[in-house]
């Protein structure tokens, strides 16, 4: 455990306006599912000892977030859902979420129609937590990892969304 692995990647629109960028891949972290034990509501701390605590501290440092996840079976990935469910504790600590600018990047093989449940979950959570939702990118994916990065139309839309996120 410890500090989540973060790295700079490519040229991000936020870097064009001197924003610091960190990339965190949930697949590289150990974020266990919420146990629904409610211990966090009594103590203010989660009893699970994993990478979520360090990730939470990284999240607190940034005013803008892009949450990117592919759609698996009409919903968020298991890794993302575990991460999202652990926000249950953080719901008590609105300083992490309130006013944060957020954008979603949600590719799916079936296009926007297949992403509607995932989009609904994220938009509802963002509204509930007082986040400033700046937009959602919903590209159709071919199933080949990385193929979207070669599509000029999607990259332009991503850059436009990134610009709206940081301005």
C-alpha positions in Angstrom: 0.0 0.0 0.0 1.2 3.5 0.5 1.1 6.2 -2.1 -0.9 5.4 -5.2 1.1 5.1 -8.4 0.6 8.3 -10.3 2.2 9.4 -13.5 2.0 12.1 -16.2 0.7 10.9 -19.5 0.8 12.5 -23.0 -0.3 16.1 -23.4 -3.4 16.8 -21.4 -5.5 20.0 -22.0 -5.0 20.9 -18.3 -1.2 21.0 -18.8 -1.7 23.7 -21.4 -3.0 26.0 -18.7 -0.3 24.9 -16.2 -2.4 22.6 -14.2 -0.7 19.7 -12.4 -1.8 16.3 -13.8 -1.8 13.0 -12.0 -3.0 9.8 -13.6 -4.1 7.0 -11.2 -5.1 3.6 -12.5 -7.4 1.8 -10.1 -6.2 -1.5 -11.6 -2.8 -0.8 -10.1 -4.2 -0.3 -6.6 -5.7 -2.4 -3.9 -9.1 -0.9 -3.2 -11.3 -3.4 -1.4 -15.1 -3.3 -1.5 -17.0 -1.5 1.3 -18.1 -4.0 3.9 -21.1 -1.9 4.9 -20.0 -2.3 8.6 -20.8 1.4 9.3 -17.7 1.6 11.6 -16.7 4.6 9.6 -19.8 6.5 10.7 -18.9 5.9 14.3 -15.2 6.5 14.1 -14.7 8.7 11.0 -12.2 6.2 9.6 -12.6 3.1 7.5 -11.4 -0.2 9.0 -10.1 -1.4 5.7 -6.4 -1.0 5.4 -5.7 -0.6 1.6 -4.7 2.1 -0.9 -8.0 4.0 -0.6 -6.7 6.2 2.3 -3.7 7.4 0.3 -5.8 7.8 -2.8 -8.3 10.0 -0.8 -5.4 12.3 0.2 -4.4 12.6 -3.4 -7.9 13.4 -4.4 -8.1 16.2 -1.8 -5.1 18.0 -3.5 -6.9 18.5 -6.8 -9.8 20.8 -7.7 -10.6 19.0 -11.0 -11.0 15.3 -11.6 -11.6 13.3 -14.7 -13.1 9.9 -13.8 -12.6 7.5 -16.7 -14.0 4.0 -16.9 -15.2 1.7 -19.5 -18.6 0.2 -19.4 -18.7 -3.5 -18.4 -22.1 -5.2 -18.7 -24.0 -1.9 -18.7 -22.3 -0.6 -15.6 -19.1 0.6 -14.0 -16.1 -1.8 -13.7 -15.8 -3.8 -10.5 -12.7 -1.8 -9.6 -14.4 1.5 -10.1 -17.6 0.4 -8.2 -15.4 -0.6 -5.2 -13.7 2.8 -5.4 -17.1 4.6 -5.6 -18.7 2.5 -2.8 -15.8 3.5 -0.5 -17.0 7.1 -0.9 -19.6 6.2 1.7 -17.2 7.2 4.4 -16.2 10.3 2.5 -19.8 11.4 2.3 -19.3 12.8 5.8 -16.3 14.8 4.6 -17.7 17.1 2.0 -14.4 19.0 1.8 -13.2 16.3 -0.6 -16.1 16.6 -3.0 -18.0 19.9 -2.6 -17.3 22.3 -5.5 -14.8 19.9 -7.2 -15.0 20.1 -10.9 -15.5 16.7 -12.5 -15.8 15.3 -15.9 -16.5 11.7 -17.0 -14.9 9.7 -19.8 -17.0 6.5 -20.4 -16.2 4.5 -23.5 -18.4 1.6 -24.3 -18.6 -0.9 -27.1 -22.3 -0.2 -27.7 -21.9 3.6 -27.5 -23.9 6.0 -25.4 -27.0 3.8 -25.0 -25.0 1.1 -23.3 -23.5 3.7 -20.9 -26.7 5.2 -19.7 -26.7 3.4 -16.3 -23.1 4.2 -15.6 -23.7 7.9 -16.6 -26.8 8.0 -14.3 -24.9 6.7 -11.3 -22.0 9.1 -11.7 -24.2 12.1 -12.4 -26.4 11.4 -9.4 -23.4 10.9 -7.1 -21.8 14.1 -8.3 -25.0 16.1 -7.7 -25.5 14.5 -4.3 -22.0 15.4 -3.2 -22.1 19.0 -4.6 -19.6 18.5 -7.4 -19.5 20.7 -10.4 -20.1 18.3 -13.3 -18.5 19.9 -16.4 -19.5 17.2 -19.0 -19.3 13.6 -20.1 -17.4 12.0 -23.0 -19.2 8.9 -24.4 -17.2 7.5 -27.2 -18.0 4.2 -28.9 -15.2 1.7 -28.4 -14.2 -1.0 -30.8 -13.0 -3.4 -28.1 -9.3 -2.9 -28.9 -7.5 -1.3 -26.0 -6.2 2.1 -26.9 -8.0 2.4 -30.2 -10.0 5.5 -29.1 -6.7 7.4 -28.7 -6.3 7.2 -32.5 -9.6 8.8 -33.3 -9.2 12.5 -34.0 -12.9 13.3 -33.4 -12.9 11.8 -29.9 -9.5 13.4 -29.0 -10.9 16.8 -30.0 -14.0 16.2 -27.9 -11.7 15.1 -25.0 -9.6 18.2 -25.3 -12.7 20.5 -25.4 -14.0 18.8 -22.2 -10.6 19.1 -20.6 -10.5 22.8 -21.3 -14.0 23.2 -19.8 -12.9 21.3 -16.8 -10.0 23.6 -15.9 -11.5 27.0 -16.9 
